[in-house]
């Protein structure tokens, strides 16, 4: 049986940044219920739920349940 040597691959910081931004975008579009804008608007963001209302139909089309 042959053994395969696995060498670590260097990942560019740009790739990590794109991955982080992609995950943040997925959270905002798929799961946000006011948390993101609460950083700026406070408790009012949870009542208005602006991002959720803006992307509501796209959430259902993508398969994200929201209610």
N, C-alpha and C positions, 0 to 999 in steps of 0.2 A: 504494500500500500504506500503510495507516494504522499508526502506531506507538502502542502502548499505554504509558501512563505507569504505572510501578509505584511505589507509595509504601510505605515500610516501615510495618509494623504493630507497635505497641507491645504486648508480651506481659507480662501481669501476673506479678509474682514468685510469686503463688499458683499460676499455671499451671505455671511452671517447677518448683515444689516438687512438685506433683502428678505431673508427668512423671517427675521423679527418683524419687519414691516408687514409682511404677508400674514403672519399669525395675528398681529394686531388688527389688520383689516378684516380678517375672518371673524375675530371677536366682535368688532364694531358692527359689521353687517349681519352677523348671524346670531349673536347672543346678547348684545347690548340692550339693557332695559333702563337706560338713563345714567349708568355709571360713568360713561365717558364725559358727558357734558356736566355731570355733577361736580367735576373738578373746577368748572368755571361758574356754573349757575347755582350750585348748592342743592338743597332739597327740592327746589322748584323743578329741577331736571327730571326727577322721578315722576312728578305729576304730569308734566308735558309730554315726556317720552318722545322727543322730536325725531331722533334717528330711527327709532322703531317704526314710527308712523311713516317716515319717508321711504323706508325700504321694506315695508310690510309685505307687499305682493311679491317682491323678489324673494323674500324669505320663504314663502310658501312654494314658489316655483322651484327653488333650490332644495326643498325638502326639510327646511328648518321649521320645526313646530314652535309656535310662539304663544298659543293660547289654547 
